Amino acid sequence: IAEEDEIDRTKFVNEGDILIALPSSGLHSNGFSLARAVIKKEKLNLGDEFEGRTLLETLLEPTRIYVDEFLRLKDSINAMAHITGGGIVENLPRVLPNGLGAKVQRNAIKIPKIFDLIAKSVEQSEMDRTFNCGVGMVLVVPKDKVDYVLANSDGYIIGQIIKGSGVEML
């Protein structure tokens, strides 16, 4: 249950707000068909060792839930976007009002190795539209609250809100 003003937060988003990524725990239940195709194409086995676990264990890592972060930080954020199927490019625009877009610095994203493995066989634009690529939640934070949010989460800065529309991945 959420208060109505906690659901539609677009009215609070402003040009210059900072985008803070909260890491995902993995695929978060999205893109398994594509991941399976890559595994087949690369002739990998689900029992293969990958980053100290099996590939299967890595792929099936449970989805991180962000309730604790939301409750702790909600007074310091203007909006938040859960990055599910559709990636940042399709999910972040849902919290942006008309006339504002987002600039995301791709090289700032901390991409887990499982996404690097998948990207060997998948175009970047498809990766952007299918996977969270390591970002499970994007917080839209006013500049004066950034230090607090960073100090009280495992988040990191990936971009900012700009005039325009959509998401520009640089």
N, CA and C of each residue as an Amber inpcrd file, in Angstrom:
protein
   510
   0.8590000  -1.1780000   0.0000000   0.0000000   0.0000000   0.0000000
   0.8930000   1.2260000   0.0000000   0.5590000   2.1840000  -0.8630000
   1.3250000   3.4240000  -0.9360000   0.3540000   4.6000000  -1.0040000
   0.7870000   5.6980000  -0.4720000  -0.0070000   6.9200000  -0.5920000
   0.0010000   7.3470000  -2.0530000  -1.0830000   7.9700000  -2.5170000
  -1.2010000   8.3520000  -3.9220000  -0.0450000   9.2410000  -4.3680000
   0.3940000  10.1880000  -3.5130000   1.4900000  11.0820000  -3.9000000
   2.8420000  10.3760000  -3.9200000   2.8940000   9.1600000  -3.3980000
   4.1320000   8.3790000  -3.4660000   4.2020000   7.5490000  -4.7430000
   3.1200000   7.4690000  -5.4890000   3.0940000   6.6550000  -6.6960000
   3.5200000   7.4680000  -7.9080000   2.7980000   8.5420000  -8.2260000
   3.1700000   9.3730000  -9.3710000   4.0670000  10.4990000  -8.8890000
   5.3520000  10.3400000  -9.1470000   6.3400000  11.2990000  -8.6500000
   6.8700000  12.2150000  -9.7530000   6.3120000  12.1280000 -10.9570000
   6.8470000  12.9120000 -12.0710000   6.8330000  14.4030000 -11.7750000
   5.8790000  14.8710000 -11.0050000   5.7820000  16.3080000 -10.7190000
   6.9440000  16.8220000  -9.8630000   7.6830000  15.9090000  -9.2510000
   8.8050000  16.3040000  -8.4040000  10.1480000  16.3030000  -9.1320000
  10.1920000  15.7300000 -10.3360000  11.4420000  15.6000000 -11.0960000
  11.7850000  16.9460000 -11.7400000  13.0460000  17.3630000 -11.5940000
  13.5030000  18.6540000 -12.1020000  14.7760000  18.5160000 -12.9290000
  14.9410000  19.4170000 -13.8710000  16.1900000  19.4740000 -14.6220000
  17.3410000  19.6330000 -13.6330000  18.4000000  18.8820000 -13.8540000
  19.5640000  18.9520000 -12.9790000  19.5620000  17.9110000 -11.8740000
  18.4170000  17.2540000 -11.6240000  18.4120000  16.1640000 -10.6500000
  19.4420000  15.1220000 -11.0780000  19.9800000  14.4280000 -10.1090000
  21.0320000  13.4430000 -10.3430000  20.4330000  12.0370000 -10.3310000
  20.9310000  11.1880000 -11.2340000  20.4880000   9.8030000 -11.3230000
  21.4630000   8.9200000 -10.5580000  20.9430000   8.2140000  -9.5770000
  21.7530000   7.3120000  -8.7680000  21.2610000   5.8890000  -9.0040000
  22.1810000   5.0140000  -9.3940000  21.8650000   3.6040000  -9.6310000
  22.0180000   2.8180000  -8.3450000  21.0380000   1.9620000  -8.0710000
  21.1890000   0.9400000  -7.0490000  21.4500000  -0.3660000  -7.7960000
  22.4970000  -1.0870000  -7.4260000  22.8610000  -2.2950000  -8.1690000
  21.7800000  -3.3610000  -8.1520000  21.7160000  -4.1080000  -9.2340000
  20.8490000  -5.2840000  -9.2820000  21.6330000  -6.4680000  -8.7290000
  20.9210000  -7.5330000  -8.4570000  21.5930000  -8.7570000  -8.0100000
  21.8710000  -9.6940000  -9.1830000  21.4200000  -9.3020000 -10.3690000
  21.6010000 -10.1350000 -11.5530000  20.5470000  -9.8150000 -12.5890000
  20.0530000 -10.8400000 -13.2660000  19.0950000 -10.6340000 -14.3470000
  17.7260000 -10.1590000 -13.8700000  17.3950000 -10.3910000 -12.6230000
  16.0920000  -9.9790000 -12.0810000  14.9310000 -10.4980000 -12.9170000
  15.0170000 -11.7270000 -13.3310000  13.9270000 -12.4120000 -14.0370000
  13.6350000 -11.8760000 -15.4270000  14.5390000 -11.1480000 -16.0240000
  14.3020000 -10.5870000 -17.3480000  15.3740000 -11.0220000 -18.3350000
  14.9300000 -11.3620000 -19.5310000  15.8560000 -11.6780000 -20.6030000
  16.3490000 -13.1080000 -20.6320000  15.6470000 -14.0180000 -19.9650000
  16.1250000 -15.3930000 -19.9150000  16.1290000 -16.0780000 -21.2750000
  15.1850000 -15.7630000 -22.1290000  15.1770000 -16.3750000 -23.4630000
  16.4150000 -15.9660000 -24.2460000  16.7550000 -14.6910000 -24.1620000
  17.9500000 -14.2140000 -24.8530000  19.2140000 -14.7780000 -24.2100000
  19.2490000 -14.8240000 -22.8850000  20.4110000 -15.3930000 -22.1900000
  20.5900000 -16.8590000 -22.5740000  19.4920000 -17.5880000 -22.6550000
  19.5620000 -19.0010000 -23.0470000  20.1230000 -19.1410000 -24.4640000
  19.7000000 -18.2720000 -25.3790000  20.2050000 -18.3080000 -26.7560000
  21.7050000 -18.0460000 -26.7930000  22.1740000 -17.1300000 -25.9680000
  23.6110000 -16.8340000 -25.9000000  24.3690000 -18.0360000 -25.3600000
  23.8610000 -18.6540000 -24.3200000  24.5110000 -19.8300000 -23.7280000
  24.6400000 -20.9370000 -24.7760000  23.5820000 -21.1170000 -25.5330000
  23.6050000 -22.1300000 -26.5900000  24.6130000 -21.7610000 -27.6730000
  24.5770000 -20.5150000 -28.1310000  25.4790000 -20.0640000 -29.1920000
  26.9400000 -20.1650000 -28.7630000  27.2270000 -19.7940000 -27.5150000
  28.6020000 -19.8150000 -27.0010000  29.0170000 -21.2180000 -26.5360000
  28.0830000 -22.1800000 -26.6610000  28.3380000 -23.5700000 -26.2620000
  28.7700000 -23.6780000 -24.7970000  28.0620000 -22.9510000 -23.9460000
  28.3250000 -22.9880000 -22.5170000  27.4270000 -24.0220000 -21.8640000
  27.8220000 -24.4590000 -20.6860000  27.0480000 -25.4170000 -19.9080000
  26.6100000 -24.7180000 -18.6260000  25.3500000 -24.9300000 -18.2250000
  24.8490000 -24.2840000 -17.0120000  25.6220000 -24.6910000 -15.7630000
  26.3090000 -25.8070000 -15.8110000  27.1280000 -26.2470000 -14.6780000
  28.5330000 -25.6720000 -14.6880000  28.8990000 -24.9300000 -15.7410000
  30.2230000 -24.3300000 -15.8220000  30.4470000 -23.3550000 -14.6740000
  31.6910000 -23.2900000 -14.1990000  32.0530000 -22.3360000 -13.1490000
  32.0260000 -20.9260000 -13.7370000  31.4290000 -20.0220000 -12.9940000
  31.3550000 -18.6240000 -13.4190000  31.4040000 -17.7430000 -12.1850000
  32.4970000 -17.0120000 -12.0290000  32.6340000 -16.0860000 -10.9000000
  32.4520000 -16.7880000  -9.5490000  32.9910000 -17.9850000  -9.4160000
  32.9560000 -18.6960000  -8.1360000  31.6900000 -19.4910000  -7.8690000
  30.7510000 -19.4870000  -8.8130000  29.5190000 -20.2710000  -8.6970000
  29.2810000 -20.9320000 -10.0470000  28.2220000 -21.6940000 -10.1510000
  27.8900000 -22.2180000 -11.4720000  27.1980000 -21.1100000 -12.2660000
  27.2180000 -21.2600000 -13.5770000  26.5200000 -20.3190000 -14.4430000
  25.0330000 -20.3070000 -14.1020000  24.4760000 -21.4650000 -13.8330000
  23.0610000 -21.5610000 -13.4710000  22.7620000 -20.7600000 -12.2060000
  23.5940000 -20.9130000 -11.1740000  23.3800000 -20.1640000  -9.9270000
  23.4510000 -18.6540000 -10.1750000  24.3810000 -18.2450000 -11.0250000
  24.5170000 -16.8210000 -11.3500000  23.2650000 -16.3150000 -12.0550000
  22.7830000 -17.0570000 -13.0350000  21.5950000 -16.6480000 -13.7890000
  20.3480000 -16.6120000 -12.9130000  20.2560000 -17.5110000 -11.9500000
  19.0550000 -17.6130000 -11.1240000  19.1620000 -16.8770000  -9.7880000
  20.1370000 -16.0110000  -9.6560000  20.2520000 -15.2020000  -8.4380000
  18.9270000 -14.4870000  -8.2030000  18.3470000 -14.6170000  -7.0110000
  17.0560000 -13.9750000  -6.7540000  17.1010000 -12.4510000  -6.9450000
  15.9810000 -11.9310000  -7.3560000  15.8320000 -10.4920000  -7.5780000
  15.9850000  -9.7270000  -6.2750000  16.7880000  -8.7070000  -6.3030000
  16.9480000  -7.8230000  -5.1500000  15.6550000  -7.0180000  -4.9800000
  15.2260000  -6.8790000  -3.7510000  14.0420000  -6.0940000  -3.4240000
  14.5210000  -4.7950000  -2.7630000  13.9400000  -3.6590000  -3.1450000
  14.4490000  -2.3450000  -2.7450000  13.5730000  -1.6320000  -1.7120000
  12.7300000  -2.3650000  -1.0110000  11.8120000  -1.7520000  -0.0530000
  12.5670000  -1.0180000   1.0510000  13.5850000  -1.6400000   1.6160000
  14.3240000  -0.9960000   2.7140000  14.9570000   0.3190000   2.2660000
  15.5520000   0.3230000   1.0630000  16.1550000   1.5480000   0.5460000
  15.0870000   2.6180000   0.3260000  13.9520000   2.2260000  -0.2280000
  12.8780000   3.1910000  -0.4480000  12.4260000   3.8040000   0.8660000
  12.1600000   2.9850000   1.8600000  11.6740000   3.5090000   3.1380000
  12.7000000   4.4220000   3.7980000  13.9640000   4.0700000   3.6770000
  15.0290000   4.8650000   4.2890000  15.2700000   6.1770000   3.5470000
  15.0930000   6.1700000   2.2180000  15.4950000   7.3160000   1.3940000
  14.3410000   8.1200000   0.7990000  13.1060000   7.6880000   0.9920000
  11.9920000   8.2910000   0.2660000  11.8720000   9.7950000   0.4430000
  12.2800000  10.3270000   1.5760000  12.2060000  11.7750000   1.7840000
  13.3400000  12.5260000   1.0850000  14.2810000  11.7920000   0.5070000
  15.4320000  12.4110000  -0.1510000  15.4620000  12.1780000  -1.6560000
  14.4260000  11.5520000  -2.1870000  14.3900000  11.2890000  -3.6220000
  13.1500000  11.9140000  -4.2430000  13.2740000  12.3180000  -5.4980000
  12.1280000  12.8790000  -6.2190000  11.3260000  11.8080000  -6.9410000
  11.9870000  10.7650000  -7.3910000  11.3160000   9.6730000  -8.0900000
  12.2590000   8.4790000  -8.1260000  11.7090000   7.3220000  -8.5100000
  12.5290000   6.1350000  -8.6640000  11.9340000   5.2580000  -9.7500000
  12.8220000   4.6010000 -10.4880000  12.3990000   3.7250000 -11.5740000
  13.0010000   2.3450000 -11.3580000  12.1250000   1.3400000 -11.2900000
  12.5780000  -0.0370000 -11.1830000  12.9840000  -0.4870000 -12.5840000
  14.2110000  -0.9530000 -12.7350000  14.7210000  -1.3260000 -14.0540000
  14.4760000  -2.8130000 -14.2610000  13.4340000  -3.0980000 -15.0420000
  13.0200000  -4.4690000 -15.3180000  13.2350000  -4.7290000 -16.8030000
  12.4710000  -5.6520000 -17.3830000  12.5380000  -5.8530000 -18.8240000
  12.2970000  -4.5250000 -19.5200000  13.1020000  -4.2000000 -20.4770000
  13.0480000  -2.8840000 -21.1170000  14.2430000  -2.0370000 -20.7270000
  14.9510000  -2.4660000 -19.7000000  16.1660000  -1.7760000 -19.2820000
  15.9360000  -0.3340000 -18.8810000  17.0210000   0.3910000 -18.7400000
  16.9670000   1.8100000 -18.3620000  16.2150000   2.6100000 -19.4100000
  16.4360000   2.3030000 -20.6920000  15.8750000   3.1250000 -21.7700000
  14.3550000   3.0990000 -21.8170000  13.7340000   2.0330000 -21.3430000
  12.2730000   1.9650000 -21.3630000  11.6330000   2.2200000 -20.0080000
  12.3640000   2.0080000 -18.9240000  11.7700000   2.1660000 -17.6010000
  11.9630000   3.5580000 -17.0010000  13.1220000   4.1650000 -17.1910000
  13.3600000   5.4920000 -16.6270000  12.4010000   6.5510000 -17.1750000
  12.0530000   6.5400000 -18.4660000  11.1210000   7.5570000 -18.9690000
   9.7650000   7.5810000 -18.2520000   9.3900000   6.4980000 -17.6160000
   8.1050000   6.4350000 -16.9110000   8.0150000   7.4150000 -15.7420000
   9.1590000   7.8580000 -15.2310000   9.1250000   8.8070000 -14.1060000
   9.4770000  10.2240000 -14.5420000   9.6170000  10.4450000 -15.8480000
  10.0040000  11.7600000 -16.3580000   8.7840000  12.5280000 -16.8510000
   8.6420000  13.7910000 -16.4240000   7.5310000  14.6070000 -16.9290000
   7.8230000  15.0760000 -18.3530000   6.7930000  15.5470000 -19.0410000
   6.9790000  16.1110000 -20.3790000   8.0230000  17.2120000 -20.3350000
   8.8970000  17.2170000 -21.3320000   9.9190000  18.2490000 -21.4380000
  11.2430000  17.9100000 -20.7850000  11.2870000  16.7890000 -20.0490000
  12.5390000  16.3820000 -19.4120000  12.9320000  14.9770000 -19.8690000
  14.2310000  14.7990000 -20.0200000  14.8010000  13.5150000 -20.3870000
  15.9270000  13.1840000 -19.4260000  16.6950000  12.1760000 -19.7740000
  17.7980000  11.7530000 -18.9140000  19.0330000  11.4770000 -19.7620000
  20.1590000  11.8620000 -19.2120000  21.4570000  11.5560000 -19.8150000
  22.1410000  10.5710000 -18.8820000  22.4350000   9.3760000 -19.4010000
  23.0610000   8.3230000 -18.6090000  24.4480000   8.0500000 -19.1620000
  25.4330000   8.0640000 -18.2960000  26.8120000   7.7650000 -18.6670000
  27.0240000   6.2550000 -18.5850000  27.0100000   5.6080000 -19.7290000
  27.1490000   4.1460000 -19.7710000  28.4130000   3.6800000 -19.0460000
  29.5120000   4.4230000 -19.1910000  30.7710000   3.9980000 -18.5580000
  30.7500000   4.1470000 -17.0360000  29.7280000   4.7950000 -16.4820000
  29.6050000   4.8910000 -15.0260000  28.9010000   3.6790000 -14.4340000
  28.2140000   2.9100000 -15.2710000  27.4530000   1.7590000 -14.7890000
  28.4000000   0.6180000 -14.4420000  28.2140000   0.0690000 -13.2590000
  29.0200000  -1.0620000 -12.7980000  28.3440000  -2.3370000 -13.2940000
  28.8440000  -2.8390000 -14.4080000  28.2020000  -3.9560000 -15.0980000
  28.7640000  -5.2870000 -14.5880000  27.9210000  -6.1200000 -13.9940000
  28.3850000  -7.4430000 -13.5580000  28.8310000  -8.3000000 -14.7500000
  29.7250000  -9.2130000 -14.4850000  30.3240000 -10.0390000 -15.5320000
  29.2990000 -10.8700000 -16.3080000  28.1790000 -11.2270000 -15.6910000
  27.1870000 -12.0200000 -16.4100000  26.6550000 -11.2400000 -17.6180000
  26.5410000  -9.9230000 -17.4840000  26.0660000  -9.1220000 -18.6100000
  27.1590000  -8.9550000 -19.6650000  28.4090000  -8.9110000 -19.2300000
  29.5210000  -8.9050000 -20.1990000  29.5130000 -10.1930000 -21.0210000
  29.2530000 -11.3140000 -20.3600000  29.1870000 -12.5940000 -21.0630000
  28.0750000 -12.5730000 -22.1100000  26.9080000 -12.1140000 -21.7230000
  25.7720000 -12.0690000 -22.6500000  26.0530000 -11.0960000 -23.7950000
  26.6990000  -9.9800000 -23.4870000  26.9660000  -8.9390000 -24.4940000
  27.9190000  -9.4060000 -25.5890000  28.6320000 -10.4990000 -25.3660000
  29.5060000 -11.0270000 -26.4130000  28.7280000 -11.3930000 -27.6740000
  27.4460000 -11.7310000 -27.4890000  26.6330000 -12.1840000 -28.6150000
  25.4000000 -11.3240000 -28.8630000  25.3130000 -10.1870000 -28.1730000
  24.1070000  -9.3560000 -28.2750000  24.5120000  -7.9060000 -28.5250000
  23.8600000  -7.2640000 -29.4740000  24.1120000  -5.8440000 -29.7790000
  23.8190000  -4.9790000 -28.5460000  24.5630000  -3.8860000 -28.4130000
  24.3940000  -3.0070000 -27.2620000  22.9560000  -2.4780000 -27.1500000
  22.3530000  -2.1080000 -28.2640000  20.9860000  -1.5800000 -28.2120000
  20.0090000  -2.6270000 -27.6810000  20.2350000  -3.8870000 -28.0170000
  19.3910000  -4.9710000 -27.5000000  19.6530000  -5.2060000 -26.0180000
  20.9110000  -5.1210000 -25.6050000  21.2400000  -5.2230000 -24.1770000
  20.4990000  -4.1320000 -23.4100000  20.5220000  -2.9030000 -23.9470000
  19.8720000  -1.7660000 -23.2860000  18.3650000  -1.9600000 -23.1510000
  17.7420000  -2.6400000 -24.1140000  16.2870000  -2.8090000 -24.1200000
  15.8220000  -4.0720000 -23.3990000  16.7350000  -4.9870000 -23.1130000
  16.3290000  -6.2690000 -22.5530000  16.7320000  -6.4450000 -21.0930000
  17.9080000  -5.9770000 -20.7430000  18.4700000  -6.2710000 -19.4250000
  18.6470000  -5.0130000 -18.5810000  18.7380000  -5.2260000 -17.2690000
  19.0460000  -4.1030000 -16.3710000  20.5380000  -3.7710000 -16.4010000
  21.3520000  -4.6670000 -16.9140000  22.8080000  -4.4790000 -17.0580000
  23.4830000  -4.0530000 -15.7560000  22.9120000  -4.4830000 -14.6330000
  23.5210000  -4.2010000 -13.3370000  22.8490000  -3.0980000 -12.5480000
  21.8640000  -2.4340000 -13.1380000  21.1420000  -1.3560000 -12.4480000
  19.7260000  -1.8520000 -12.1600000  19.4370000  -2.0970000 -10.9040000
  18.1180000  -2.5960000 -10.5320000  17.1060000  -1.5070000 -10.2660000
  17.5850000  -0.3530000  -9.8330000  16.7120000   0.7750000  -9.5120000
  17.4880000   2.0520000  -9.7970000  16.7950000   3.0480000 -10.3710000
  17.3900000   4.3630000 -10.5600000  16.6240000   5.3420000  -9.6840000
  17.3600000   6.0430000  -8.8510000  16.7880000   7.0830000  -7.9950000
  17.0340000   8.4300000  -8.6510000  16.0240000   9.2750000  -8.6870000
  16.1440000  10.6380000  -9.1910000  16.2230000  11.5230000  -7.9500000
  17.3790000  12.1520000  -7.7630000  17.6910000  12.8070000  -6.4970000
  18.0440000  14.2760000  -6.7200000  17.4580000  15.1860000  -5.9210000
  17.8780000  16.5840000  -6.0280000  19.3420000  16.7180000  -5.6070000
  20.0380000  17.6710000  -6.2190000  21.4750000  17.8170000  -5.9690000
  21.8170000  17.9360000  -4.4870000  20.9800000  18.6300000  -3.7260000
  21.2980000  18.8400000  -2.3170000  21.0970000  17.5930000  -1.4520000
  20.5710000  16.5280000  -2.0160000  20.3520000  15.2850000  -1.2720000
  21.2710000  14.1530000  -1.7280000  22.0720000  14.3930000  -2.7550000
  22.9110000  13.3380000  -3.3390000  23.8690000  12.7430000  -2.3130000
  24.5880000  13.5770000  -1.5680000  25.5540000  13.0570000  -0.5980000
  24.8830000  12.1680000   0.4390000  23.7080000  12.5640000   0.8890000
  22.9760000  11.7650000   1.8720000  22.5940000  10.4070000   1.2800000
  22.0430000  10.4170000   0.0760000  21.6120000   9.1670000  -0.5590000
  22.8070000   8.2480000  -0.7950000  23.9060000   8.7960000  -1.2750000
  25.0960000   7.9760000  -1.5080000  25.6410000   7.3900000  -0.2070000
  25.6030000   8.1700000   0.8630000  26.1260000   7.7140000   2.1520000
  25.2230000   6.6660000   2.8050000  23.9680000   6.6100000   2.3980000
  23.0070000   5.7180000   3.0340000  22.4740000   4.6330000   2.1000000
  23.2600000   4.3230000   1.0800000  22.8850000   3.2700000   0.1420000
  24.1540000   2.7320000  -0.5100000  23.9880000   1.7480000  -1.3500000
  25.1210000   1.2640000  -2.1440000  25.0570000   1.8430000  -3.5590000
  24.3430000   2.9560000  -3.6870000  24.1600000   3.5880000  -4.9810000
  25.3770000   4.3630000  -5.4530000  25.3440000   4.6990000  -6.7390000
  26.4020000   5.4870000  -7.3540000  25.7900000   6.2920000  -8.4980000
  26.4210000   7.4030000  -8.8350000  25.8900000   8.3340000  -9.8370000
  26.1080000   7.7940000 -11.2460000  25.0350000   7.8650000 -12.0600000
  25.1410000   7.4350000 -13.4610000  24.6880000   8.5090000 -14.4460000
  24.1450000   9.6130000 -13.9750000  23.6920000  10.6240000 -14.9240000
  22.8780000  11.7100000 -14.2820000  22.1140000  12.4150000 -15.1340000
  21.3010000  13.5140000 -14.6310000  20.0930000  13.7550000 -15.5230000
  19.1590000  14.5250000 -14.9950000  17.9610000  14.9110000 -15.7270000
  18.2890000  16.1490000 -16.5580000  17.8520000  16.1220000 -17.8190000
  18.1250000  17.2170000 -18.7490000  16.8200000  17.6420000 -19.4360000
  16.8470000  18.7890000 -20.0740000  15.7240000  19.1710000 -20.9230000
  15.7140000  18.2400000 -22.1180000  14.5340000  17.8730000 -22.5610000
  14.4070000  16.9830000 -23.7050000  13.4100000  15.8850000 -23.4260000
  13.6580000  14.7160000 -23.9800000  12.7780000  13.5760000 -23.7440000
  13.5670000  12.2940000 -23.8970000  13.0610000  11.2280000 -23.2990000
  13.6950000   9.9300000 -23.4130000  14.9980000   9.8320000 -22.6410000
  15.7240000   8.7700000 -22.9220000  16.9910000   8.4970000 -22.2450000
  18.1040000   8.4600000 -23.2740000  19.1170000   9.2500000 -23.0330000
  20.3090000   9.2860000 -23.8860000  21.3950000   8.5020000 -23.1720000
  21.8000000   7.3720000 -23.7700000  22.8640000   6.5460000 -23.2030000
  24.1640000   6.9410000 -23.8670000  25.0610000   7.5540000 -23.1230000
  26.3300000   8.0270000 -23.6790000  27.4730000   7.0990000 -23.3430000
